[in-house]
Amino acid sequence: MTKLLAVINPFGTIPPPAGLGKYDDSPGKAIGTLIQYVIWILIIGAGIYALFNFIMAGYAFMSAGDDPKKVAGAWSKISQTALGLAFAAGAFVLAAIFGQLIFGQWDFIIRPTIPTL
């Protein structure tokens, strides 16, 4: 049946567009690249959010004056943002450790390639 469809293909052959030549079209590579870009965007977003939080906490700290509640709130925001950045960086370290232990490749979780049968 598949040979019949290969002979009577009404669509012909469709070559990929010229702009896609720079991408690797091996099976399983495209979804891995998509997952990799999503992870990068999330980490970049976390960094931008942390920078914004640091700026806002610094502004709250400078404008607190002698009010101990506002100073404590600013310090709390600074420490929570630093803890969040530590978790984001620690996620990369844990992904590398688990990737090396389970898959034998440290960047397997960060740059996944979905195997095909």
C-alpha positions as CSV (number, residue, x, y, z in Angstrom):
1,M,0.0,0.0,0.0
2,T,2.8,2.4,0.8
3,K,4.5,1.7,-2.5
4,L,1.3,2.4,-4.3
5,L,1.0,5.8,-2.6
6,A,4.7,6.5,-3.4
7,V,4.1,5.8,-7.1
8,I,0.8,7.7,-7.3
9,N,1.7,10.7,-5.2
10,P,-0.4,13.6,-6.4
11,F,1.6,16.2,-4.5
12,G,5.1,15.3,-5.8
13,T,8.1,16.0,-3.7
14,I,8.2,19.1,-1.6
15,P,11.7,20.4,-0.7
16,P,12.1,22.3,2.5
17,P,12.4,26.1,2.2
18,A,15.9,27.5,1.7
19,G,15.8,29.2,5.1
20,L,15.5,25.9,6.9
21,G,18.8,24.5,5.6
22,K,20.7,25.8,8.6
23,Y,18.6,23.6,11.0
24,D,19.3,19.9,11.6
25,D,16.3,17.9,10.3
26,S,17.2,14.6,11.9
27,P,14.3,12.9,13.7
28,G,13.8,14.0,17.3
29,K,16.0,17.0,17.0
30,A,13.3,19.6,16.3
31,I,11.2,18.9,19.5
32,G,14.4,18.9,21.5
33,T,15.4,22.3,20.1
34,L,11.9,23.6,20.9
35,I,12.2,22.4,24.5
36,Q,15.7,23.9,24.8
37,Y,14.4,27.3,23.6
38,V,11.5,27.2,26.0
39,I,13.9,26.5,28.9
40,W,16.2,29.3,27.8
41,I,13.3,31.8,27.6
42,L,12.1,30.8,31.1
43,I,15.5,31.2,32.6
44,I,16.0,34.6,30.9
45,G,12.6,35.6,32.1
46,A,13.5,34.6,35.7
47,G,16.7,36.7,35.4
48,I,14.8,39.7,34.2
49,Y,12.2,39.3,36.9
50,A,14.9,39.0,39.5
51,L,16.6,42.1,38.3
52,F,13.3,44.0,38.4
53,N,12.7,42.7,42.0
54,F,16.2,43.8,43.1
55,I,15.6,47.3,41.7
56,M,12.2,47.5,43.3
57,A,13.5,46.2,46.7
58,G,16.4,48.6,46.5
59,Y,14.0,51.5,45.9
60,A,11.8,50.3,48.8
61,F,14.9,50.1,51.0
62,M,16.0,53.6,50.1
63,S,12.6,55.1,50.6
64,A,11.9,53.3,53.9
65,G,13.5,55.9,56.0
66,D,13.2,55.0,59.7
67,D,10.3,52.7,59.4
68,P,11.5,49.2,60.5
69,K,8.5,47.4,58.8
70,K,9.4,48.8,55.4
71,V,13.1,48.0,55.9
72,A,12.2,44.5,56.9
73,G,10.0,44.1,53.9
74,A,12.7,45.3,51.6
75,W,15.2,42.9,53.1
76,S,12.7,40.1,52.8
77,K,12.2,40.9,49.1
78,I,15.9,41.0,48.5
79,S,16.5,37.7,50.2
80,Q,13.6,36.0,48.5
81,T,14.9,37.2,45.1
82,A,18.4,35.9,45.9
83,L,16.9,32.6,47.0
84,G,14.9,32.3,43.7
85,L,18.1,33.0,41.7
86,A,19.9,30.3,43.6
87,F,17.1,27.8,42.8
88,A,17.2,28.7,39.1
89,A,21.0,28.2,39.1
90,G,20.7,25.1,41.2
91,A,18.2,23.6,38.7
92,F,20.9,23.7,36.0
93,V,23.4,22.0,38.3
94,L,20.9,19.3,39.2
95,A,19.9,18.8,35.6
96,A,23.6,18.3,34.7
97,I,24.1,15.8,37.5
98,F,21.0,13.8,36.8
99,G,21.7,13.9,33.0
100,Q,25.2,12.5,33.6
101,L,24.0,9.8,36.0
102,I,21.0,8.7,34.1
103,F,21.8,9.3,30.5
104,G,25.6,9.5,30.5
105,Q,25.5,13.0,29.0
106,W,25.6,16.1,31.2
107,D,23.5,18.3,28.8
108,F,20.8,15.7,27.9
109,I,18.1,17.4,30.0
110,I,19.1,20.9,29.0
111,R,19.4,20.1,25.3
112,P,17.1,17.1,24.8
113,T,17.0,14.9,21.7
114,I,13.9,12.7,21.5
115,P,15.0,9.3,20.2
116,T,13.0,7.7,17.4
117,L,12.3,4.0,16.9
